[in-house]
Amino acid sequence: MAMVVALVGVSALFGVVQPPGTASAASRAPGTPAHAVAAVPGPVVAPPRTPAAASPQAAPVQPQDQPDPADVVVSYFVALNENQFEAAWALGGKNISGQTYESFAASYFGTDHNVLSVVPVVGNDVTLTLEVTESNGSHHREAGTYTVQDGVIVSARTHRI
């Protein structure tokens, strides 16, 4: 499964979501930045099929009561973008940041927008790339794997690329 999530806006992590055409900059409180969140599905490519005889074991199935690991990771980044740091903290920020909640929230100042590409998901491991644009115009990319258990991110291994 391939998925792209665009987290876009001016000071994307610290604004108010403004759906296009709903409010002008003049109608917002002074100093309140606008941003938008868009989930854009990428191409979904089915894995090659193998004959049933060649694969005697069925693929593991995600339990019905557990969210899809990719959905958890996407929700984490959407929560960050929507200034919902408590939600992001609960979705796994507390497990992967190595910081206090206050430092975790403050670490997202200066991010303008993120584009998240999730490919592939294997079991509970979500592999992704993240393109980050800072509010000063600089860019960087990260790649890594987030591990999700029981609907929460429990570990992340990321690096700049």
DSSP file (Angstrom, degrees, kcal/mol; ACC not computed):
  #  RESIDUE AA STRUCTURE BP1 BP2  ACC     N-H-->O    O-->H-N    N-H-->O    O-->H-N    TCO  KAPPA ALPHA  PHI   PSI    X-CA   Y-CA   Z-CA
    1    1 A M              0   0    0      0, 0.0     2,-0.4     0, 0.0    43,-0.1   0.000 360.0 360.0 360.0 136.5    0.0    0.0    0.0
    2    2 A A        +     0   0    0     41,-0.2    40,-0.5    40,-0.2     2,-0.4  -0.965 360.0 173.0-120.1 138.1    1.3    3.4   -0.8
    3    3 A M  E     -A  118   0A   0    115,-1.6   115,-3.3    -2,-0.4     2,-0.4  -0.998  15.1-162.5-146.1 139.3   -0.1    6.6    0.8
    4    4 A V  E     -AB 117  40A   0     36,-1.4    36,-1.7    -2,-0.4     2,-0.5  -0.990   5.8-170.9-123.3 131.0    1.0   10.2    0.6
    5    5 A V  E     -AB 116  39A   0    111,-3.4   111,-3.5    -2,-0.4     2,-0.6  -0.985   8.8-155.4-121.6 124.8   -0.2   12.7    3.2
    6    6 A A  E     -AB 115  38A   0     32,-2.3    32,-2.7    -2,-0.5     2,-0.7  -0.884   6.8-170.8-102.1 123.9    0.5   16.4    2.7
    7    7 A L  E     +AB 114  37A   0    107,-4.1   107,-2.8    -2,-0.6     2,-0.3  -0.937  26.1 172.5-112.8 105.5    0.6   18.5    5.8
    8    8 A V  E     + B   0  36A   0     28,-1.8    28,-2.8    -2,-0.7     2,-0.2  -0.861  11.2  79.7-126.3 147.0    0.7   22.1    4.4
    9    9 A G  E >  S- B   0  35A   0     -2,-0.3     3,-1.0    26,-0.3     2,-0.5  -0.745  73.2 -57.7 149.2 172.3    0.6   25.7    5.6
   10   10 A V  T 3  S-     0   0    0     24,-1.5     4,-0.2     1,-0.3   102,-0.1  -0.694 126.1  -6.7 -79.2 127.0    2.3   28.6    7.1
   11   11 A S  T >  S-     0   0    0     -2,-0.5     3,-2.9     1,-0.1    -1,-0.3   0.953  89.9-169.6  46.2  54.5    3.6   27.6   10.5
   12   12 A A  G X  S+     0   0    0     -3,-1.0     3,-0.6   100,-0.9   100,-0.2   0.732  74.5  52.4 -50.8 -31.6    1.7   24.4    9.8
   13   13 A L  G 3  S+     0   0    0     98,-1.0    -1,-0.3    95,-0.3    -2,-0.1   0.559 113.1  42.0 -85.7  -4.9    2.0   23.0   13.2
   14   14 A F  G <  S+     0   0    0     -3,-2.9    -1,-0.2    97,-0.2    -2,-0.2  -0.025  96.6  82.4-133.1  33.5    0.7   26.0   15.1
   15   15 A G  S <  S-     0   0    0     -3,-0.6     2,-0.4    66,-0.5    19,-0.2  -0.451  75.6 -93.8-123.4-164.8   -2.3   27.3   13.2
   16   16 A V  E     -c   34   0A   0     17,-1.7    19,-1.2    -2,-0.2     2,-0.3  -0.961  41.8-110.5-117.0 132.6   -6.0   26.8   12.7
   17   17 A V  E     -c   35   0A   0     -2,-0.4    19,-0.2    17,-0.2    17,-0.0  -0.468  35.1-172.3 -66.0 126.3   -7.3   24.6    9.9
   18   18 A Q        -     0   0    0     17,-1.8     3,-0.1    -2,-0.3    -1,-0.1  -0.929  17.1-140.7-121.3 103.4   -9.0   26.8    7.3
   19   19 A P    >   -     0   0    0      0, 0.0     3,-2.0     0, 0.0     4,-0.5  -0.372  45.1 -83.3 -58.9 143.1  -10.8   24.9    4.5
   20   20 A P  T 3  S+     0   0    0      0, 0.0    16,-0.0     0, 0.0     0, 0.0  -0.196 113.2  10.8 -52.7 132.9  -10.3   26.7    1.2
   21   21 A G  T 3  S+     0   0    0      2,-0.2     3,-0.1    -3,-0.1    -3,-0.0   0.495 100.0 102.1  82.0   5.3  -12.7   29.6    0.7
   22   22 A T  S <  S+     0   0    0     -3,-2.0     2,-0.4     1,-0.3    -1,-0.0   0.868  87.4   4.7 -91.9 -36.6  -14.1   29.6    4.2
   23   23 A A        -     0   0    0     -4,-0.5    -1,-0.3    -5,-0.0    -2,-0.2  -0.992  65.7-134.1-150.4 138.1  -12.3   32.6    5.8
   24   24 A S    >>  -     0   0    0     -2,-0.4     3,-1.2    -3,-0.1     4,-0.5  -0.414  35.4-104.7 -84.3 166.9   -9.9   35.2    4.6
   25   25 A A  G >4 S+     0   0    0      1,-0.3     3,-1.0     2,-0.2     7,-0.1   0.826 121.1  61.6 -58.7 -31.2   -6.8   36.2    6.4
   26   26 A A  G 34 S+     0   0    0      1,-0.2    -1,-0.3     4,-0.0    -3,-0.0   0.766  98.9  55.2 -68.8 -24.3   -8.6   39.4    7.5
   27   27 A S  G <4 S+     0   0    0     -3,-1.2    -1,-0.2     2,-0.1    -2,-0.2   0.572  92.9  87.8 -87.2  -7.2  -11.2   37.4    9.3
   28   28 A R  S << S-     0   0    0     -3,-1.0     3,-0.1    -4,-0.5     6,-0.0  -0.533  92.3 -94.7 -86.5 157.1   -8.7   35.5   11.5
   29   29 A A    >   -     0   0    0     -2,-0.2     3,-2.0     1,-0.1    -1,-0.1  -0.412  57.2 -86.3 -64.4 145.2   -7.4   36.9   14.7
   30   30 A P  T 3  S+     0   0    0      0, 0.0    -1,-0.1     0, 0.0    -4,-0.0  -0.267 115.2  17.7 -55.1 136.7   -4.1   38.8   14.3
   31   31 A G  T 3  S+     0   0    0      1,-0.2    -2,-0.1    -3,-0.1     0, 0.0   0.464  89.6 128.2  81.5   1.8   -1.1   36.5   14.5
   32   32 A T    <   -     0   0    0     -3,-2.0    -1,-0.2    -7,-0.1   -17,-0.1  -0.817  50.2-147.2 -93.8 109.8   -3.1   33.4   13.8
   33   33 A P        -     0   0    0      0, 0.0   -17,-1.7     0, 0.0     2,-0.3  -0.373   7.5-134.4 -74.2 154.4   -1.5   31.5   10.9
   34   34 A A  E     + c   0  16A   0    -19,-0.2   -24,-1.5    -2,-0.1     2,-0.3  -0.795  29.7 163.2-103.9 150.0   -3.6   29.5    8.5
   35   35 A H  E     -Bc   9  17A   0    -19,-1.2   -17,-1.8    -2,-0.3     2,-0.3  -0.973  21.8-142.2-155.6 168.9   -2.8   26.0    7.3
   36   36 A A  E     -B    8   0A   0    -28,-2.8   -28,-1.8    -2,-0.3     2,-0.5  -0.951   4.8-147.1-134.2 153.4   -4.4   23.1    5.6
   37   37 A V  E     -B    7   0A   0     -2,-0.3     2,-0.4   -30,-0.2   -30,-0.2  -0.988  19.6-179.8-120.3 128.0   -4.2   19.3    5.9
   38   38 A A  E     -B    6   0A   0    -32,-2.7   -32,-2.3    -2,-0.5     2,-0.6  -0.995  17.7-155.8-131.0 131.2   -4.7   17.2    2.9
   39   39 A A  E     -B    5   0A   0     -2,-0.4   -34,-0.2   -34,-0.2    -2,-0.0  -0.931  16.3-174.0-103.2 118.2   -4.5   13.4    2.6
   40   40 A V  E     -B    4   0A   0    -36,-1.7   -36,-1.4    -2,-0.6     2,-0.2  -0.936  19.4-136.2-117.4 110.1   -3.7   12.4   -0.9
   41   41 A P        -     0   0    0      0, 0.0   -38,-0.2     0, 0.0     3,-0.1  -0.454  19.9-148.8 -67.7 133.0   -3.8    8.7   -1.6
   42   42 A G        -     0   0    0    -40,-0.5   -40,-0.2    -2,-0.2     2,-0.1  -0.264  42.3 -59.9 -86.3-178.9   -0.8    7.6   -3.6
   43   43 A P        -     0   0    0      0, 0.0     2,-0.6     0, 0.0   -41,-0.2  -0.416  49.7-142.0 -64.4 137.0   -0.9    4.7   -6.1
   44   44 A V        -     0   0    0    -43,-0.1     2,-0.6    -2,-0.1   -41,-0.0  -0.911  18.9-170.4-102.7 118.4   -1.9    1.5   -4.5
   45   45 A V        -     0   0    0     -2,-0.6     0, 0.0     0, 0.0     0, 0.0  -0.942  16.1-137.2-115.0 120.4    0.1   -1.4   -6.0
   46   46 A A        -     0   0    0     -2,-0.6     3,-0.1     1,-0.1    -2,-0.0  -0.504  27.4-111.8 -73.2 141.7   -0.9   -4.9   -5.2
   47   47 A P        -     0   0    0      0, 0.0    -1,-0.1     0, 0.0     0, 0.0  -0.336  46.9 -82.2 -67.6 156.7    2.0   -7.3   -4.4
   48   48 A P        -     0   0    0      0, 0.0     2,-0.3     0, 0.0     0, 0.0  -0.317  49.3-120.1 -60.4 141.6    2.6  -10.0   -6.9
   49   49 A R        -     0   0    0     -3,-0.1     3,-0.0     0, 0.0    -3,-0.0  -0.618  24.6-160.9 -84.9 142.5    0.3  -13.0   -6.4
   50   50 A T        -     0   0    0     -2,-0.3     5,-0.1     5,-0.0     0, 0.0  -0.910  33.4 -91.7-117.6 150.8    1.8  -16.4   -5.7
   51   51 A P    >>  -     0   0    0      0, 0.0     3,-1.0     0, 0.0     4,-0.7  -0.275  33.5-121.2 -59.4 146.7    0.0  -19.7   -6.1
   52   52 A A  G >4 S+     0   0    0      1,-0.3     3,-0.9     2,-0.2    -2,-0.0   0.843 112.1  59.2 -58.9 -34.9   -1.8  -20.8   -3.0
   53   53 A A  G 34 S+     0   0    0      1,-0.2    -1,-0.3     3,-0.1    -3,-0.0   0.819 101.0  55.3 -65.3 -29.6    0.3  -24.1   -3.0
   54   54 A A  G <4 S+     0   0    0     -3,-1.0    -1,-0.2     1,-0.2    -2,-0.2   0.676 111.5  45.2 -77.2 -16.5    3.5  -22.1   -2.8
   55   55 A S    <<  +     0   0    0     -3,-0.9    -1,-0.2    -4,-0.7    -5,-0.0  -0.762  61.8 172.5-129.8  85.9    2.3  -20.3    0.4
   56   56 A P        +     0   0    0      0, 0.0     2,-0.4     0, 0.0    -1,-0.1   0.758  63.3  71.0 -69.1 -23.1    0.8  -22.7    2.9
   57   57 A Q  S    S-     0   0    0      1,-0.0     2,-0.1     3,-0.0     0, 0.0  -0.773  82.8-126.4 -97.1 137.6    0.4  -20.1    5.6
   58   58 A A        -     0   0    0     -2,-0.4     3,-0.1     1,-0.1    -1,-0.0  -0.476  34.2 -99.3 -75.2 150.0   -2.1  -17.3    5.4
   59   59 A A        -     0   0    0     -2,-0.1    -1,-0.1     1,-0.1     2,-0.0  -0.399  48.5 -93.9 -66.2 145.2   -0.8  -13.7    5.8
   60   60 A P        -     0   0    0      0, 0.0     2,-0.4     0, 0.0    63,-0.1  -0.343  40.2-141.7 -62.0 142.3   -1.4  -12.3    9.3
   61   61 A V        -     0   0    0     -3,-0.1     3,-0.1    -2,-0.0    -3,-0.0  -0.893  15.4-116.8-109.6 134.8   -4.6  -10.3    9.6
   62   62 A Q        -     0   0    0     -2,-0.4     6,-0.1     1,-0.1    62,-0.0  -0.528  42.1-106.1 -66.2 127.4   -4.8   -7.1   11.6
   63   63 A P    >   -     0   0    0      0, 0.0     3,-1.6     0, 0.0    -1,-0.1  -0.240  25.2-120.3 -55.7 145.4   -7.3   -7.7   14.5
   64   64 A Q  T 3  S+     0   0    0      1,-0.3    -2,-0.1    -3,-0.1     0, 0.0   0.823 110.7  51.8 -57.3 -35.6  -10.7   -5.9   13.9
   65   65 A D  T 3  S+     0   0    0      2,-0.1    -1,-0.3     0, 0.0    -3,-0.0   0.508  96.8  81.2 -84.9  -2.6  -10.4   -3.8   17.1
   66   66 A Q  S <  S-     0   0    0     -3,-1.6     2,-0.0     1,-0.0    84,-0.0  -0.861  81.4-121.2-104.7 135.5   -6.9   -2.5   16.3
   67   67 A P        -     0   0    0      0, 0.0    84,-0.3     0, 0.0    -2,-0.1  -0.356  39.3 -91.7 -69.1 153.5   -6.4    0.4   13.9
   68   68 A D     >  -     0   0    0      1,-0.1     4,-1.8    -6,-0.1     3,-0.4  -0.440  33.7-126.9 -61.3 134.1   -4.2   -0.1   10.8
   69   69 A P  H  > S+     0   0    0      0, 0.0     4,-2.1     0, 0.0     5,-0.2   0.870 109.7  53.3 -54.8 -39.4   -0.6    0.8   11.7
   70   70 A A  H  > S+     0   0    0      1,-0.2     4,-2.6     2,-0.2     5,-0.2   0.892 106.3  53.4 -63.7 -37.8   -0.3    3.2    8.8
   71   71 A D  H  > S+     0   0    0     -3,-0.4     4,-2.6     1,-0.2    -1,-0.2   0.879 107.3  51.7 -63.4 -37.2   -3.5    5.0    9.9
   72   72 A V  H  X S+     0   0    0     -4,-1.8     4,-2.0     2,-0.2    -2,-0.2   0.934 111.6  45.9 -64.4 -45.8   -1.9    5.5   13.4
   73   73 A V  H  X S+     0   0    0     -4,-2.1     4,-1.9     2,-0.2    -2,-0.2   0.920 114.1  47.9 -65.2 -43.6    1.3    7.0   11.9
   74   74 A V  H  X S+     0   0    0     -4,-2.6     4,-2.5     1,-0.2    -1,-0.2   0.923 110.8  51.9 -62.0 -43.5   -0.7    9.2    9.6
   75   75 A S  H  X S+     0   0    0     -4,-2.6     4,-2.6     1,-0.2    -1,-0.2   0.867 105.8  56.1 -60.9 -36.3   -2.9   10.3   12.5
   76   76 A Y  H  X S+     0   0    0     -4,-2.0     4,-1.9     2,-0.2    -1,-0.2   0.942 111.3  41.8 -59.7 -49.6    0.2   11.1   14.5
   77   77 A F  H  X S+     0   0    0     -4,-1.9     4,-2.3     2,-0.2    -2,-0.2   0.868 113.6  52.3 -70.3 -35.6    1.5   13.5   11.8
   78   78 A V  H  X S+     0   0    0     -4,-2.5     4,-2.0     2,-0.2    -1,-0.2   0.919 108.5  51.8 -64.1 -42.1   -2.0   15.0   11.2
   79   79 A A  H  <>S+     0   0    0     -4,-2.6     5,-3.0     1,-0.2    -2,-0.2   0.909 109.5  49.7 -60.7 -42.0   -2.3   15.7   15.0
   80   80 A L  H ><5S+     0   0    0     -4,-1.9     3,-1.5     1,-0.2    -1,-0.2   0.934 111.2  49.3 -60.2 -45.2    1.1   17.5   15.0
   81   81 A N  H 3<5S+     0   0    0     -4,-2.3   -66,-0.5     1,-0.3    -1,-0.2   0.828 109.0  52.2 -64.7 -32.3    0.0   19.6   12.0
   82   82 A E  T 3<5S-     0   0    0     -4,-2.0    -1,-0.3    -5,-0.1    -2,-0.2   0.230 116.8-110.8 -90.9  15.0   -3.3   20.5   13.6
   83   83 A N  T < 5S+     0   0    0     -3,-1.5     2,-0.9     1,-0.2     3,-0.2   0.792  75.6 137.8  64.0  27.3   -1.6   21.7   16.8
   84   84 A Q     >< +     0   0    0     -5,-3.0     4,-2.2    -6,-0.2     3,-0.3  -0.578  15.5 158.8-102.3  67.4   -3.0   18.7   18.7
   85   85 A F  H  >  +     0   0    0     -2,-0.9     4,-2.7     1,-0.2    -1,-0.2   0.815  68.8  57.1 -66.3 -32.0    0.1   17.9   20.6
   86   86 A E  H  > S+     0   0    0     -3,-0.2     4,-2.3     2,-0.2    -1,-0.2   0.912 109.1  46.9 -64.3 -40.5   -1.7   16.0   23.3
   87   87 A A  H  > S+     0   0    0     -3,-0.3     4,-2.2     2,-0.2    -2,-0.2   0.926 113.6  47.5 -65.5 -44.6   -3.2   13.7   20.7
   88   88 A A  H  <>S+     0   0    0     -4,-2.2     5,-2.4     2,-0.2     4,-0.5   0.896 111.1  52.1 -62.6 -39.8    0.2   13.2   19.0
   89   89 A W  I ><>S+     0   0    0     -4,-2.7     5,-1.9     4,-0.2     3,-1.0   0.926 111.9  45.9 -60.2 -45.9    1.8   12.6   22.4
   90   90 A A  I 3<5S+     0   0    0     -4,-2.3    -2,-0.2     1,-0.2    -1,-0.2   0.825 105.9  59.9 -68.6 -32.5   -0.8    9.9   23.1
   91   91 A L  I 3<5S-     0   0    0     -4,-2.2    62,-3.1    -5,-0.1    -1,-0.2   0.560 140.4 -66.2 -73.9  -7.2   -0.4    8.3   19.7
   92   92 A G  I X>5S+     0   0    0     -3,-1.0     4,-1.7    -4,-0.5     3,-1.3   0.335 101.7 116.2 142.6  -8.1    3.2    7.7   20.5
   93   93 A G  I 3><S+     0   0    0     -5,-2.4     4,-2.0     1,-0.3     6,-0.3   0.863  82.2  56.6 -54.0 -35.9    5.1   10.9   20.9
   94   94 A K  H 34<S+     0   0    0     -5,-1.9     4,-0.3     1,-0.2    -1,-0.3   0.776 110.5  44.8 -66.4 -26.0    5.7   10.0   24.5
   95   95 A N  H <4 S+     0   0    0     -3,-1.3    -1,-0.2    -6,-0.3    -2,-0.2   0.747 123.0  30.9 -88.7 -25.6    7.4    6.8   23.4
   96   96 A I  H  < S+     0   0    0     -4,-1.7    -2,-0.2    59,-0.1    -3,-0.2   0.586 104.9  66.9-113.1 -12.1    9.6    8.1   20.6
   97   97 A S  S  < S-     0   0    0     -4,-2.0    -3,-0.1    -5,-0.3     3,-0.1   0.834  75.0-147.7 -84.8 -30.6   10.6   11.6   21.4
   98   98 A G        +     0   0    0     -4,-0.3     2,-0.3    -5,-0.3    -4,-0.1   0.735  66.0 101.1  69.2  20.9   12.8   11.1   24.5
   99   99 A Q  S    S-     0   0    0     -6,-0.3    -1,-0.3     1,-0.1    -2,-0.1  -0.796  80.7 -94.5-129.9 168.1   11.5   14.4   25.7
  100  100 A T     >  -     0   0    0     -2,-0.3     4,-2.5    -3,-0.1     5,-0.2  -0.385  47.2-104.3 -71.7 164.9    9.1   15.9   28.2
  101  101 A Y  H  > S+     0   0    0      1,-0.2     4,-2.6     2,-0.2     5,-0.2   0.921 122.0  52.3 -57.9 -44.6    5.7   16.8   26.7
  102  102 A E  H  > S+     0   0    0      1,-0.2     4,-2.2     2,-0.2    -1,-0.2   0.906 111.9  44.9 -61.6 -43.1    6.6   20.5   26.8
  103  103 A S  H  > S+     0   0    0      2,-0.2     4,-1.6     1,-0.2    -1,-0.2   0.882 111.2  54.7 -67.9 -37.9    9.8   19.9   24.9
  104  104 A F  H  < S+     0   0    0     -4,-2.5     3,-0.3     2,-0.2     4,-0.3   0.950 111.3  43.6 -58.3 -51.2    8.1   17.6   22.5
  105  105 A A  H >< S+     0   0    0     -4,-2.6     3,-1.4     1,-0.2    -2,-0.2   0.913 113.7  50.9 -62.7 -43.5    5.5   20.3   21.6
  106  106 A A  H >< S+     0   0    0     -4,-2.2     3,-1.7     1,-0.3    -1,-0.2   0.759  95.0  72.5 -67.0 -24.4    8.1   23.1   21.4
  107  107 A S  T 3< S+     0   0    0     -4,-1.6    -1,-0.3    -3,-0.3    -2,-0.2   0.635  90.1  60.7 -68.2 -11.4   10.2   21.0   19.0
  108  108 A Y  T X  S+     0   0    0     -3,-1.4     3,-1.3    -4,-0.3   -95,-0.3   0.391  73.3 118.2 -98.3   3.7    7.7   21.6   16.2
  109  109 A F  T <  S+     0   0    0     -3,-1.7     3,-0.1     1,-0.2    -3,-0.0  -0.472  73.8  29.0 -64.0 139.2    8.0   25.4   16.1
  110  110 A G  T 3  S+     0   0    0      1,-0.3    25,-3.5    -2,-0.1     2,-0.6   0.397  82.0 129.6  93.1  -2.8    9.3   26.5   12.7
  111  111 A T  E <   - D   0 134A   0     -3,-1.3   -98,-1.0    23,-0.3    -1,-0.3  -0.767  32.2-176.7 -88.2 125.6    7.9   23.7   10.6
  112  112 A D  E     -     0   0A   0     21,-2.3  -100,-0.9    -2,-0.6     2,-0.3   0.932  61.9 -23.4 -85.3 -53.9    6.0   25.1    7.6
  113  113 A H  E     - D   0 133A   0     20,-2.0    20,-3.0  -105,-0.2     2,-0.3  -0.993  50.7-151.3-159.0 159.6    4.8   21.8    6.0
  114  114 A N  E     -AD   7 132A   0   -107,-2.8  -107,-4.1    -2,-0.3     2,-0.5  -0.961   4.0-157.0-129.9 145.0    5.5   18.1    5.8
  115  115 A V  E     -AD   6 131A   0     16,-2.3    16,-2.8    -2,-0.3     2,-0.5  -0.987  16.8-162.6-122.9 119.8    4.8   15.6    3.1
  116  116 A L  E     -AD   5 130A   0   -111,-3.5  -111,-3.4    -2,-0.5     2,-0.5  -0.886   7.1-170.2-107.9 126.0    4.6   12.0    4.4
  117  117 A S  E     -AD   4 129A   0     12,-2.9    12,-2.2    -2,-0.5     2,-0.7  -0.975   6.7-161.3-116.5 121.2    4.9    9.0    2.1
  118  118 A V  E     +AD   3 128A   0   -115,-3.3  -115,-1.6    -2,-0.5    10,-0.2  -0.901  16.4 172.9-106.8 113.0    4.1    5.6    3.6
  119  119 A V  E     +     0   0A   0      8,-1.9  -117,-0.1    -2,-0.7    -2,-0.1  -0.879  51.2   5.4-159.6 131.9    5.4    2.6    1.7
  120  120 A P  E     -     0   0A   0      0, 0.0     7,-2.4     0, 0.0     2,-0.5   0.833  54.3-159.9 -93.1 179.8    5.3   -0.3    2.6
  121  121 A V  E     - D   0 126A   0      5,-0.2     2,-0.5    -3,-0.1     5,-0.2  -0.984  11.4-177.8-114.7 124.1    3.6   -1.6    5.8
  122  122 A V  E >   - D   0 125A   0      3,-2.5     3,-2.3    -2,-0.5     2,-0.4  -0.945  62.0 -53.7-124.5 108.8    4.8   -5.0    7.0
  123  123 A G  T 3  S-     0   0    0     -2,-0.5   -61,-0.0     1,-0.3    24,-0.0  -0.485 122.9 -18.3  63.0-120.0    3.0   -6.2   10.0
  124  124 A N  T 3  S+     0   0    0     -2,-0.4    24,-2.5   -55,-0.1     2,-0.5   0.373 116.4 100.4 -98.1   2.2    3.2   -3.5   12.6
  125  125 A D  E <   -DE 122 147A   0     -3,-2.3    -3,-2.5    22,-0.2     2,-0.6  -0.808  53.3-165.1 -97.7 124.4    6.2   -1.7   10.9
  126  126 A V  E     -DE 121 146A   0     20,-3.2    20,-2.7    -2,-0.5     2,-0.4  -0.931   5.4-158.9-110.6 113.1    5.4    1.4    8.8
  127  127 A T  E     + E   0 145A   0     -7,-2.4    -8,-1.9    -2,-0.6     2,-0.3  -0.758  25.3 159.9 -92.2 137.6    8.2    2.5    6.5
  128  128 A L  E     -DE 118 144A   0     16,-2.7    16,-2.0    -2,-0.4     2,-0.4  -0.955  36.8-138.8-150.2 164.6    8.0    6.1    5.3
  129  129 A T  E     -DE 117 143A   0    -12,-2.2   -12,-2.9    -2,-0.3     2,-0.4  -0.970  19.6-159.7-123.4 147.9    9.7    9.1    3.9
  130  130 A L  E     -DE 116 142A   0     12,-2.8    12,-2.5    -2,-0.4     2,-0.6  -0.990   5.1-160.2-131.4 122.3    9.0   12.6    5.2
  131  131 A E  E     -DE 115 141A   0    -16,-2.8   -16,-2.3    -2,-0.4     2,-0.4  -0.921  17.3-166.4-103.3 120.7    9.8   15.8    3.3
  132  132 A V  E     -DE 114 140A   0      8,-3.2     8,-2.0    -2,-0.6     2,-0.5  -0.905  12.8-168.1-113.7 131.4    9.9   18.8    5.7
  133  133 A T  E     -DE 113 139A   0    -20,-3.0   -21,-2.3    -2,-0.4   -20,-2.0  -0.983  17.3-146.6-115.5 121.5    9.9   22.4    4.7
  134  134 A E  E >   -D  111   0A   0      4,-2.9     3,-2.2    -2,-0.5   -23,-0.3  -0.423  27.4-108.7 -81.6 160.9   10.8   24.8    7.5
  135  135 A S  T 3  S+     0   0    0    -25,-3.5   -24,-0.1     1,-0.3    -1,-0.1   0.693 119.3  62.3 -65.7 -17.5    9.2   28.3    7.8
  136  136 A N  T 3  S-     0   0    0    -26,-0.4    -1,-0.3     2,-0.1     3,-0.1   0.416 122.4-106.1 -85.6   2.8   12.6   29.8    6.8
  137  137 A G  S <  S+     0   0    0     -3,-2.2    -2,-0.1     1,-0.3     2,-0.1   0.278  76.4 134.3  94.6 -10.4   12.3   28.0    3.4
  138  138 A S        -     0   0    0     -5,-0.1    -4,-2.9     1,-0.0     2,-0.3  -0.365  38.7-154.0 -72.6 155.4   14.9   25.3    4.1
  139  139 A H  E     +E  133   0A   0     -6,-0.2     2,-0.3    -3,-0.1    -6,-0.2  -0.920  17.7 168.7-127.5 151.0   14.1   21.7    3.3
  140  140 A H  E     -E  132   0A   0     -8,-2.0    -8,-3.2    -2,-0.3     2,-0.4  -0.973  19.8-140.3-154.0 161.1   15.2   18.3    4.5
  141  141 A R  E     -E  131   0A   0     -2,-0.3    20,-2.3   -10,-0.2     2,-0.3  -0.916  12.9-168.8-121.8 148.1   14.1   14.7    4.0
  142  142 A E  E     -EF 130 160A   0    -12,-2.5   -12,-2.8    -2,-0.4     2,-0.3  -0.949   1.4-166.9-130.9 153.2   13.9   11.9    6.5
  143  143 A A  E     +EF 129 159A   0     16,-2.6    16,-2.3    -2,-0.3     2,-0.3  -0.965  27.0 116.4-134.7 153.7   13.3    8.1    6.1
  144  144 A G  E     -EF 128 158A   0    -16,-2.0   -16,-2.7    -2,-0.3     2,-0.4  -0.995  51.1 -90.5 173.0-173.7   12.5    5.5    8.7
  145  145 A T  E     -EF 127 157A   0     12,-2.0    12,-2.4    -2,-0.3     2,-0.4  -0.996  23.0-160.0-131.4 130.6   10.3    2.9   10.2
  146  146 A Y  E     -EF 126 156A   0    -20,-2.7   -20,-3.2    -2,-0.4     2,-0.5  -0.926  11.8-148.1-108.2 133.0    7.7    3.5   12.9
  147  147 A T  E     -EF 125 155A   0      8,-2.7     7,-3.1    -2,-0.4     8,-1.3  -0.896  12.4-163.6-105.1 129.8    6.5    0.4   14.9
  148  148 A V  E     + F   0 153A   0    -24,-2.5     2,-0.4    -2,-0.5     5,-0.2  -0.934  10.7 175.9-116.2 131.5    2.9    0.4   16.1
  149  149 A Q  E >  S- F   0 152A   0      3,-2.7     3,-1.5    -2,-0.4    -2,-0.0  -0.999  71.5  -7.5-133.9 133.9    1.5   -1.9   18.8
  150  150 A D  T 3  S-     0   0    0     -2,-0.4    -1,-0.1     1,-0.3     3,-0.1   0.840 130.4 -53.2  52.3  38.3   -2.1   -1.8   20.2
  151  151 A G  T 3  S+     0   0    0    -84,-0.3     2,-0.4     1,-0.2    -1,-0.3   0.629 119.4  99.5  78.4  14.2   -2.8    1.4   18.2
  152  152 A V  E <  S-F  149   0A   0     -3,-1.5    -3,-2.7   -60,-0.1     2,-0.4  -0.992  77.1-115.6-135.0 140.1    0.2    3.4   19.6
  153  153 A I  E     +F  148   0A   0    -62,-3.1   -58,-0.3    -2,-0.4    -5,-0.3  -0.625  33.8 175.7 -71.6 124.1    3.6    4.1   18.1
  154  154 A V  E     +     0   0A   0     -7,-3.1     2,-0.3    -2,-0.4    -6,-0.2   0.630  60.9   7.9-107.8 -18.7    6.1    2.4   20.3
  155  155 A S  E     -F  147   0A   0     -8,-1.3    -8,-2.7     2,-0.0     2,-0.3  -0.990  54.5-164.7-158.2 157.0    9.3    3.0   18.4
  156  156 A A  E     -F  146   0A   0     -2,-0.3     2,-0.5   -10,-0.2   -10,-0.2  -0.987   3.7-168.6-145.0 133.9   10.7    5.0   15.5
  157  157 A R  E     +F  145   0A   0    -12,-2.4   -12,-2.0    -2,-0.3     2,-0.3  -0.941  28.7 159.1-121.9 105.5   14.0    4.6   13.7
  158  158 A T  E     +F  144   0A   0     -2,-0.5     2,-0.3   -14,-0.2   -14,-0.2  -0.881  16.2 177.2-129.4 158.0   14.6    7.6   11.4
  159  159 A H  E     -F  143   0A   0    -16,-2.3   -16,-2.6    -2,-0.3     2,-0.2  -0.985  35.5 -99.4-153.8 155.0   17.5    9.4    9.7
  160  160 A R  E      F  142   0A   0     -2,-0.3   -18,-0.3   -18,-0.2   -20,-0.0  -0.525 360.0 360.0 -74.5 143.4   18.0   12.3    7.3
  161  161 A I              0   0    0    -20,-2.3   -19,-0.2    -2,-0.2    -1,-0.1   0.348 360.0 360.0-123.9 360.0   18.5   11.4    3.7
